[in-house]
Structure formats: structure tokens, C-alpha cells
Amino acid sequence: MPDTLPGRHLYEPMAYGPAPIADNFWRTTATPPACPPIDGAQHCETAVIGAGFTGLNAALALARAGQDVVVLDANQPGWGASGRNGGFCCLGGAKLDFDGLAKRHGAGAAREYLDAERAAVDHVAALLADHGIEADTHSRGETLLAHRASRIAALQDGAAYYQRHYGIAPTVLPREALPEHGLNSPEFHGALTVPIGFALNPMKYIAGLTDAARAAGARLHGNSPVAALRRDATGAHLLHTPTGTIRATNLILATNGYGAEDLPRWLGGRVLPVQSSILVTRPLSGHELTAQGWTSRQMSYDTRHLLHYFRLLPDNRMLFGLRADYRATPAGFAATRKRARRDFDRMFPAWRGVDTAHFWSGLVALARNLTPFAGQVPGMDNTWAALCYHGNGVAMGSYAGRLLAARITGTGPPTPGLMSAPLRRFELGSWRRLILPLVYGWYEIQDQI
Ligand SMILES: Cc1cc2nc3c(=O)[nH]c(=O)nc-3n(C[C@H](O)[C@H](O)[C@H](O)COP(=O)(O)OP(=O)(O)OC[C@H]3O[C@@H](n4cnc5c(N)ncnc54)[C@H](O)[C@@H]3O)c2cc1C
């Protein structure tokens, strides 16, 4: 594995190397099939950079449609966020709700996007079923927990919102009902359960996708960092790696938070990667689960702006995630780990002494538009990209890859119009990471109210 990725990046080198995933729990549960580096000069119809949910879904759909596809990843499938996440396969992907989307894009476009969110969850469920991928699924939808009494009204509002816009009947529980539902914690004041979505083991999903894409005929190459992008005299793309070159008619960028500012230059300033971290405990005994009163396997998160997300895994380990430090340095990593442990202990006091050997970080990606992008790269012929799922890419990243394949082959689900809106640049350009400590500080204050 390389120590870093080619190109110019926003974070310190640590973010792009092996250190943040040394203790990734998912890597102990599954190993996607190893993909050899590309060897020599090759060609294909579509080349995909990035073997995460986005790139593998695009490759699978293209290969099934009969296209000759090559996927190149600097590491191995699932090395990026796709092998590091909480496994919440749920609604989301944009940072705007229906009203926010409607204000910017019109009610019709907002409706189209919400339908796509739901289609994205169904897409992953169908993939798992169609390809027989065993990904340790559990949870009937997801549960939002009020972290302060002042957020109880937000649960009621949320229930009305989901009923109105998704036509479903969410459940709201008052504080006193939480223990009987196995959701006991001194921290929470009520719960809203939205019955859409499920949890999965992301590394098992990646392993299954890798197998499926290969079986469909896609050629997958790991340890193949694309260090330069050029065009030949016919306008075809030329992708250069240390061990080989690909000549391709179409190019798909599926690098999300790990893309470089200058590969291609269009990406520069348009994506804001943000770190998220997860800790996982050892398996908890039945006695320990009862002592805390947390026995539910619902995937859950809290009402904070800087939210925590957590779920009891099938083998009774607790997974607990949170927004990480704005620095990708050993000090930033240690500070997040300390904060994660402090917050975990406060929410689950009966598990205070429990060993949490697994802790890791990864990059998600935000867009200035506050909506995901899946479409043609402006000004670059035959070049496509799908990225910026705002920390919700298990379902939406998978679907966005599928959508790009549909755009290229002309058959398949239509892309919601607002997802093709050109990605705007962040105002601060290369300095945009500096807004994070300010935003995080502001959110921390808001979360106390
Ligand atoms: C800690 C954490 C928790 C999360 N939890 C959830 C969750 O519970 N639910 C949810 O929906 N989402 C979650 N997410 C977000 C989700 O994981 C991402 O949105 C999704 O995985 C993005 O997939 P991707 O395929 O687009 O990109 P990635 O999986 O990040 O893959 C990008 C790939 O590009 C490759 N690459 C980059 N540059 C090059 C190059 N020059 N040459 C070759 N290859 C290159 C990298 O090696 C990498 O493998 C979480 C993310 C993190 C980090």
C-alpha cells in the first residue's frame, strides 16, 4: 500500500496513509479479494478511479450492461470511507431538507431528490439480495434520540416531516418508554424511529461488490494510484499509474473525500473533506447489556449538530461514531479518541470500563451546494463524477455510481436534476478547512442549548 495518494490534498499526509485505519474493526471481519496492480498499457471503454461504493457500483452496472470497464484504486477496494463507515444504509446525502431543496431548486426537483434517497436504500437492499451478499444486516430503519429535553419537539416535527414527505408512519417514544425498548441512557429524552433503512457490515458489502463486479467482467486493479490524467490525439483519456497506463473513452471520478485538488484541476476547491471517527468495543456480555439497559439493535444517532451515531453490532460490540478533529495529525487523532471515549462513557455509564481497542478515522465529503453531485464534469468531455454525500454515502454513494452508469449507457434510473447542478467552489479555496474549527465551535454552543 502506498504511504499517501498522488496529487495535492487539503489535509496533512496522515489522512491519506495507513495510520488512521490501523485499528479498523471491519478489517478483522472481511477482506475484499486482492486486486493486482495494472500491468502495462491497456484500454477500455470506461475507466473508474476509486474502488469504494461509488466506483464499484458504477463498474458493476456498466459491466452488466456489456461495457468494458477498468477500475483503478491507489490501495485496495474499501480502503477509503467505504471500508471505514458506520454501515448506516439510510436516507440522506444532502445537507438540506425538503423545504431547503425546494427553495433552491423548486418543489418538483426536491420531490425527485427525496424519491432518489429512498430508491438508494432499496438499491442496496436489492444488490445484497441479487448477489447473495451476506453483510450482517440488522435494524428496522433508524432511530433519532433527543439529547436534550429541548429537542423533544424536534422529534414530533420530524415525525410529521417523514409522514408528509415519505408517506410513512414514524414512531415517537417519550423518555419513560425508552428502557422498555432497550434504549436506556441517562442522555436521551425521547426517540423518533423512521422505518426506512438498515445497518450493514460495510467491508462485507465491499467484498461482495468486488466479487460481483469482477464476475460481471469488470477489471479491477489495486495498488494503482493514478498520478496523471492526459488526453491523446483522439481525445481519449490516458490514466498514468506507476505500473501501467489505461486509455479510455470515458472517465469516472469516484474518489470522494480522497480526491486530489489537481486530479483533475476541476476538483480543486469544490469538495470539502471532513474527518469522522468510530470506536468499537469488545463484545459485551448479556449481563453488561442488561446493566446498561441498551439491548436494541436499532441504528441510532442523536439530535446534536455534531452528532454521534451508534449501534449494537450482531456480535454485541457497540459501535460509536462522531465527527472528528479538523487536524489529520497524531494529536488530532488522539484528541478525537479521547472525546469519543468521554462521550461514550457519558451515554453508556455501565460500560465505562469496557475496552475499546478499535478506533479509526476517515474522510467524508461536503459540497458548497449542500447536495451530492452525480453527472458530467463541466468543460471535460466524456468525464463523469459522483461525490459529496455529506457523510451519508452507503446508500447514496452506491446509487450515485449506478446513476452514472445509467447516464453513460442510456438505460437505468434517471438522475435527479439537482444532482447534476455544477459543483460550486468554496469561497476560501485552499483555505476552506479553516472554517471547520469555527463551525464546530458554533455547533458545540448550539448543542448545549
Ligand atoms: C468514519 C466514517 C463513518 C461513516 N458512516 C457512514 C454511515 O454510517 N452511513 C453512510 O451512509 N455513510 C457513512 N460514511 C460516509 C461513506 O462511507 C462515504 O460517503 C462513502 O463510503 C463514499 O464512497 P466513495 O466510493 O465515493 O469513496 P471512498 O470509499 O472514500 O473511496 C475513494 C477511493 O478513491 C481512491 N483514490 C483516491 N485518489 C486516487 C487516485 N489518484 N488513484 C487511484 N485511486 C484513488 C482511494 O484509495 C479510495 O479507495 C462514513 C464515513 C466515515 C469516514
Ligand as a Chemical Component Dictionary entry (heavy atoms), coordinates in Angstrom:
data_LIG
# 
_chem_comp.id                   LIG 
_chem_comp.type                 NON-POLYMER 
_chem_comp.pdbx_formal_charge   0 
_chem_comp.three_letter_code    LIG 
# 
loop_
_chem_comp_atom.comp_id 
_chem_comp_atom.atom_id 
_chem_comp_atom.alt_atom_id 
_chem_comp_atom.type_symbol 
_chem_comp_atom.charge 
_chem_comp_atom.model_Cartn_x 
_chem_comp_atom.model_Cartn_y 
_chem_comp_atom.model_Cartn_z 
_chem_comp_atom.pdbx_ordinal 
LIG C1  C1  C 0 -15.931 7.132 9.923  1  
LIG C2  C2  C 0 -16.984 7.218 8.842  2  
LIG C3  C3  C 0 -18.292 6.844 9.129  3  
LIG C4  C4  C 0 -19.280 6.914 8.143  4  
LIG N1  N1  N 0 -20.523 6.398 8.422  5  
LIG C5  C5  C 0 -21.464 6.354 7.437  6  
LIG C6  C6  C 0 -22.696 5.691 7.665  7  
LIG O1  O1  O 0 -22.917 5.082 8.707  8  
LIG N2  N2  N 0 -23.628 5.749 6.681  9  
LIG C7  C7  C 0 -23.391 6.363 5.490  10 
LIG O2  O2  O 0 -24.288 6.389 4.631  11 
LIG N3  N3  N 0 -22.179 6.934 5.222  12 
LIG C8  C8  C 0 -21.212 6.923 6.153  13 
LIG N4  N4  N 0 -19.990 7.457 5.884  14 
LIG C9  C9  C 0 -19.739 8.033 4.542  15 
LIG C10 C10 C 0 -19.499 6.951 3.477  16 
LIG O3  O3  O 0 -18.601 5.996 3.974  17 
LIG C11 C11 C 0 -18.938 7.622 2.199  18 
LIG O4  O4  O 0 -19.846 8.610 1.776  19 
LIG C12 C12 C 0 -18.770 6.608 1.071  20 
LIG O5  O5  O 0 -18.056 5.478 1.516  21 
LIG C13 C13 C 0 -18.049 7.250 -0.108 22 
LIG O6  O6  O 0 -17.760 6.217 -1.035 23 
LIG P1  P1  P 0 -16.894 6.512 -2.314 24 
LIG O7  O7  O 0 -16.796 5.233 -3.060 25 
LIG O8  O8  O 0 -17.469 7.652 -3.056 26 
LIG O9  O9  O 0 -15.467 6.981 -1.786 27 
LIG P2  P2  P 0 -14.379 6.219 -0.906 28 
LIG O10 O10 O 0 -14.922 4.970 -0.315 29 
LIG O11 O11 O 0 -13.782 7.192 0.037  30 
LIG O12 O12 O 0 -13.315 5.725 -1.981 31 
LIG C14 C14 C 0 -12.463 6.607 -2.659 32 
LIG C15 C15 C 0 -11.320 5.767 -3.225 33 
LIG O13 O13 O 0 -10.580 6.567 -4.141 34 
LIG C16 C16 C 0 -9.257  6.083 -4.140 35 
LIG N5  N5  N 0 -8.384  7.100 -4.746 36 
LIG C17 C17 C 0 -8.258  8.397 -4.404 37 
LIG N6  N6  N 0 -7.351  9.009 -5.221 38 
LIG C18 C18 C 0 -6.926  8.071 -6.104 39 
LIG C19 C19 C 0 -6.003  8.095 -7.200 40 
LIG N7  N7  N 0 -5.336  9.198 -7.560 41 
LIG N8  N8  N 0 -5.817  6.934 -7.886 42 
LIG C20 C20 C 0 -6.484  5.834 -7.571 43 
LIG N9  N9  N 0 -7.373  5.746 -6.524 44 
LIG C21 C21 C 0 -7.581  6.871 -5.810 45 
LIG C22 C22 C 0 -8.965  5.819 -2.668 46 
LIG O14 O14 O 0 -7.913  4.911 -2.499 47 
LIG C23 C23 C 0 -10.325 5.282 -2.176 48 
LIG O15 O15 O 0 -10.340 3.869 -2.111 49 
LIG C24 C24 C 0 -18.971 7.404 6.841  50 
LIG C25 C25 C 0 -17.662 7.775 6.553  51 
LIG C26 C26 C 0 -16.674 7.679 7.527  52 
LIG C27 C27 C 0 -15.268 8.070 7.178  53 
# 
loop_
_chem_comp_bond.comp_id 
_chem_comp_bond.atom_id_1 
_chem_comp_bond.atom_id_2 
_chem_comp_bond.value_order 
_chem_comp_bond.pdbx_ordinal 
LIG C1  C2  SING 1  
LIG C2  C3  SING 2  
LIG C2  C26 DOUB 3  
LIG C3  C4  DOUB 4  
LIG C4  N1  SING 5  
LIG C4  C24 SING 6  
LIG N1  C5  DOUB 7  
LIG C5  C6  SING 8  
LIG C5  C8  SING 9  
LIG C6  O1  DOUB 10 
LIG C6  N2  SING 11 
LIG N2  C7  SING 12 
LIG C7  O2  DOUB 13 
LIG C7  N3  SING 14 
LIG N3  C8  DOUB 15 
LIG C8  N4  SING 16 
LIG N4  C9  SING 17 
LIG N4  C24 SING 18 
LIG C9  C10 SING 19 
LIG C10 O3  SING 20 
LIG C10 C11 SING 21 
LIG C11 O4  SING 22 
LIG C11 C12 SING 23 
LIG C12 O5  SING 24 
LIG C12 C13 SING 25 
LIG C13 O6  SING 26 
LIG O6  P1  SING 27 
LIG P1  O7  DOUB 28 
LIG P1  O8  SING 29 
LIG P1  O9  SING 30 
LIG O9  P2  SING 31 
LIG P2  O10 DOUB 32 
LIG P2  O11 SING 33 
LIG P2  O12 SING 34 
LIG O12 C14 SING 35 
LIG C14 C15 SING 36 
LIG C15 O13 SING 37 
LIG C15 C23 SING 38 
LIG O13 C16 SING 39 
LIG C16 N5  SING 40 
LIG C16 C22 SING 41 
LIG N5  C17 SING 42 
LIG N5  C21 SING 43 
LIG C17 N6  DOUB 44 
LIG N6  C18 SING 45 
LIG C18 C19 SING 46 
LIG C18 C21 DOUB 47 
LIG C19 N7  SING 48 
LIG C19 N8  DOUB 49 
LIG N8  C20 SING 50 
LIG C20 N9  DOUB 51 
LIG N9  C21 SING 52 
LIG C22 O14 SING 53 
LIG C22 C23 SING 54 
LIG C23 O15 SING 55 
LIG C24 C25 DOUB 56 
LIG C25 C26 SING 57 
LIG C26 C27 SING 58 
# 
